[in-house]
């Protein structure tokens, strides 16, 4: 600890103390004064007299007080500051937020890491602490002004470990960027690093342990040929045969069976619903093991109601072809009032506008130009658009006019001629049915089915009923709703902006969720499936990397305010002391 001065020239003011001394020196010499009588004077001391012994000049105590005040004022004018050696660090704690951290025997890997950090941080007094979650993307969990007690409390409440991956490189890069010059990083995880950190800034601590584990590695529910089916896979991530109990619940009915899975093998399971229970929920659970987080699957039936459709086609042959394809999908219902999708051959005028996204009714408009001719290909597709899913148009003949272009963004071409375009909420198709054979191929019902799926993707509610952990759930909010919220399995609520039409919810908790508005509600399920995180065979305890000593900088603390206060207090005492002397002299007189 050292003291430094900013304004050294101010020290020349110390010469005022010499001037003060000279004043008191001359003041101390006695002068002869003539008075009428000495009877009222108290002789306290004899004046200095001549003789063989030299008597020192007597300086009053108040001189030293005034000299001290002058010295403090001059020192304050020099603007001194205290240099304190600084050995404090910024500790950036990066937390593996993947769900494998919840594995363990007596206690989880996560809790072991918290215990380690609690012991490690006992010597971090007066240091800055920052918490960063390493999930699919880095997330700053706290500021850099945490106490160690507050840090442990946040870890217990906010470190939930519900991600399907841990983005260690990006999270560590963020910690280095935010940490500053005197930064120390700890990465808490359950597995060793690919390469040991050697930058002198990072310590890699793993609380993991190689453990056997069973998990669901695949979960699909779909409707195939009008029958509801489920396909599951259970993986054994161990080197031993594992026997467990598989529980299946269909609605309110539960069945249990014992299964045996060979080392590093998968156990397939298929279930086909009967007509009576095709709408029931499906859940599967395996027995308890090292990691419970991946032991359950919930699958719901596709929850959208049949799409109200209307077919307003003048050509009877084309109309019959469309109606037959709609019936084959099994996902529409014919209506005349308030349809959600209308098939029409009425060509819109050039001045008509596309239907806005808020409008419920969509239109599929067929055009049959008079100068159409048959095309056998080559057919080109915008593969990024869902309407083209599964289409090949192999050996298909499509009647079209190369000079006619449907309005909107082309999705399907033949050569340079657009065949199907999207214009707002209109799907414009040029198709001369007399010169086409697409109706006799499998591509025709596929195309109509894709159009229905595309329209349904803009209907209110979640786009699907079943998602995986970490997915972004695309949700369409119904119009004129006063409230919209998502209720998680634990009862917590996320409110959605009711002014939005399209929103995305990050699925970060497994189980059945409820999306609810003031008028309608939908259920959707989030399931935990991640081969990388369920495989605990590579988990291993240990510590890698080191911290260099870093630099010990200095902190500056200005002493100006302190010196000014001391000078003020001494000046007040000086005034009080003089007043006491003056009053005493008056009493004697």
C-alpha positions, 0 to 999 in steps of 0.5 A: 500500500502506497500514497501518491500525490497528483499535484506536487507543486502544491507542497510549496505551500508548506512554506506557510508553516515557516512563516507561522513559526516566525510570527510566533517567534517574534510574538514570544519576545517580551516588550517593556510596558509601564502600568500603574500597578501590578496588584491585579495581574497574576504572575504565572511565569517570569520573563526571560532574563539575561544570565549564564543559561540560555532559556528556550523561546516558548511557543504556545500549543496553539501554534502546533495546531495551526501548523497541523491545519496548514499541513493538512490543507497543503496536502489536500491541495496536492490531491493525494490518493492511496494505491492499494494492491488489487488481487481480486478476480472476476470469476465466470462460472459456465454451467453445462445445462444439458439434462445429463447433469441430472444423472447420478446415483445418490446425488446428481452430477449437478448437485455434486458440481454445486457442492464443489463450487460452494467449497471452491468459492469460500476464498472468493471474498470481494470478487466479482462472480458471473453465471453463464448457462451453456445450453443450445445457446449461451445465456447470461444467468446473472450479473457480475456482482454476486456474493457467494451465498447469492450465487449458490441460491441462484444455482439451486433455483435457476440451473434446471439442466433441461437442454438437449445439448451443451454449447461449450465453445460458444459459452466459454468464448462469451465468458472470455469476452465478458470477463476482462483482464483479470478473469478466471473461468470454471466450466462445470460439466459431467464429461472431460474436454476433447483437449485440455484447456491451456490458456491459463484462464480456464479450469474444466471440472467434471462431476460425472461418472460412467453409468448405465442408462436406458432411454427412449431414442425415438418416438413417433405417432402418426396416422397411416392409411386411416389408422393411428400408430405409435413407434418407439425405440428404447436404447441400452447405453451400457455394456450389460443386458438390462431388464426393465419394466415398460408401462404403456398407458392408453387414455385411462388404460395401463399395461405393463410388461417386462423387457430385456435389452442387449448391450448397446442395442435398441428395443423397437416397440410398435402400437396400433390404436383401435377405432375406439381409442384412436383419439386417446393420449399415449404415454410410455414409461420405463423403470427407474435408472441413473437418469430419470429425465429421459424415461417417459414419452407422451404422444398426443393425436394430431389435435386439429379439427377437420378443415372446413372446405368448399369446392366451387368448380364449374368443370364437373370432371375437375370438381370430382377429381378435387373432391375425391382427393379431399376425401382421401386425406380424411382431414377435411369436411365439406361446408358452404358457410365460413369455409377455411379453404375454397377450391375455385376456378374463378380467375381473380382480376388483376386489381384484386388483392390477395387475402390478408393473413388475418382472414380465415378463408384461403383460396386455391384458384385453378386456371385453364388457359386456352392455349395450353399444351401438355408438358412431360417435364422437366419439372422443378420445385422450390424444395423449401416450400411444404407444398412440394413435400413428396412430389416427384411428378415422374411420368406425369403430364401437366397441361399449361400455357407457357405465356400464362403465369399465375400471380405470386411466388412460383413454387412449381415450374416446368422449364421456365413456366410457373405452374403453381404460385403463392400469392398471399393467402391464394394458391394459384395453379394453372392446370388444363385437366383435358391435357393432363394425367396427373389425376391418375398418379399418386402425386395428385392426392399428395399435392392436395394433401400438402395444400391442406397441411399448408393451410392448416399450418396457419390455423389457430393453435400449435402446428403439431401435437408432439415436439421434442425438447429444445424445439421451437413450437410454432403457434398461431393465435386466433384473432380477437383474443383477449389473452393467450398463455402456455401452461407448463406441466409444473403449473408455471405460465408464459403469457403470449403477446396477444397482438401477435398472429404468429409466435414461437415458444421454446420447448424447454420442459418435458411433459404435456403443455396447455396452450389456452386463449379466452375462447379455445385451448390446445394440448401439445406434448414435449418429449425428451429424446437425445442420444448424446445426452442419454449416453452416460458411458463417456462421463468421467470425473476430474479437473483439467486446466489451470489458472495463471496468477494473473496480474495484481493491479492497483486500485486508487482511493482519493484522500482529498475528501478525508483530508478536507473533513479533518482540516474542517474539524481541526479549524472548528476546534481551533476556533473553539480553543481561541474563544476559550482563551479570550474568555478566560483573559477577560475574566482575569481582567 
